[in-house]
């Protein structure tokens, strides 16, 4: 199974978790689950204002998804607009470093 790296940047700290998933299609939903869990554990307003984000990279180092915590807090506080489509897919973007 492919390995994906989930980099959670929250309050200026980066936490890295690697997980094996059966396909790349499962990386975005898993990042959303991780973001929701982090918001429940922390103050949602604080996490949203801190610029907290989860970035998902495949084994080759390509960015496959980004989840901004501020988008999740905004979506939870009001009706979902047609312009809000969940995680931002960024295929082909290579991680620096």
C-alpha positions as CSV (number, residue, x, y, z in Angstrom):
1,X,0.0,0.0,0.0
2,X,1.2,3.5,-0.7
3,X,2.5,5.6,2.2
4,X,1.4,9.2,2.7
5,X,2.9,11.8,5.0
6,X,0.4,14.1,6.8
7,X,2.1,17.3,8.0
8,X,0.0,19.2,10.6
9,X,1.1,22.7,11.2
10,X,-0.7,24.0,14.3
11,X,0.3,27.0,16.4
12,X,3.7,27.1,14.8
13,X,4.5,23.5,15.5
14,X,4.7,20.8,12.9
15,X,3.6,17.2,13.6
16,X,4.3,14.5,11.0
17,X,2.4,11.3,10.7
18,X,2.9,8.7,8.0
19,X,0.1,6.3,7.1
20,X,-0.5,3.6,4.6
21,X,-3.7,4.0,2.6
22,X,-5.0,1.8,-0.2
23,X,-5.2,4.7,-2.6
24,X,-4.6,8.4,-3.0
25,X,-8.3,9.0,-3.1
26,X,-8.4,8.3,0.6
27,X,-5.7,10.9,1.6
28,X,-8.1,13.9,1.5
29,X,-10.8,12.3,3.6
30,X,-8.2,11.1,6.1
31,X,-6.8,14.6,6.4
32,X,-10.3,16.0,7.0
33,X,-10.8,13.4,9.8
34,X,-7.4,14.4,11.3
35,X,-8.3,18.2,11.1
36,X,-11.7,17.6,12.7
37,X,-10.1,15.6,15.6
38,X,-7.5,18.4,16.1
39,X,-10.3,21.0,16.2
40,X,-12.2,19.0,18.8
41,X,-9.0,18.7,21.0
42,X,-8.1,22.4,20.7
43,X,-10.0,25.7,20.7
44,X,-11.6,25.8,17.2
45,X,-11.4,29.6,17.0
46,X,-7.7,29.6,18.0
47,X,-6.8,26.9,15.5
48,X,-8.6,28.8,12.7
49,X,-6.8,32.0,13.5
50,X,-3.4,30.4,13.8
51,X,-3.4,29.4,10.2
52,X,-3.4,25.7,11.1
53,X,-3.2,23.4,8.1
54,X,-2.7,19.8,7.1
55,X,-0.7,19.0,4.0
56,X,-0.6,15.5,2.5
57,X,2.3,14.3,0.5
58,X,2.7,11.0,-1.4
59,X,5.7,8.8,-1.2
60,X,7.4,10.7,-4.0
61,X,7.0,14.0,-2.1
62,X,4.2,15.4,-4.2
63,X,1.6,17.5,-2.4
64,X,-1.7,15.7,-3.0
65,X,-4.1,17.7,-0.6
66,X,-4.3,20.6,1.7
67,X,-6.9,21.1,4.5
68,X,-7.1,24.6,6.1
69,X,-8.6,24.5,9.6
70,X,-10.1,28.0,9.1
71,X,-12.2,26.5,6.2
72,X,-13.6,23.8,8.5
73,X,-14.5,26.3,11.3
74,X,-16.2,28.6,8.8
75,X,-18.1,25.6,7.2
76,X,-19.3,24.4,10.6
77,X,-20.5,27.9,11.6
78,X,-22.7,28.6,8.6
79,X,-24.3,27.0,5.5
80,X,-21.9,25.5,3.0
81,X,-21.6,27.7,0.0
82,X,-21.2,26.5,-3.5
83,X,-17.7,28.0,-3.7
84,X,-16.5,25.9,-0.7
85,X,-15.6,22.5,-2.0
86,X,-13.6,20.9,0.9
87,X,-9.9,20.2,0.7
88,X,-7.8,21.8,-2.0
89,X,-6.4,19.3,-4.4
90,X,-3.0,20.3,-5.7
91,X,-1.7,17.4,-7.8
92,X,1.8,17.7,-9.1
93,X,3.0,20.2,-6.5
94,X,6.4,19.1,-5.1
95,X,7.2,19.6,-1.4
96,X,10.2,21.9,-0.9
97,X,13.3,20.5,0.9
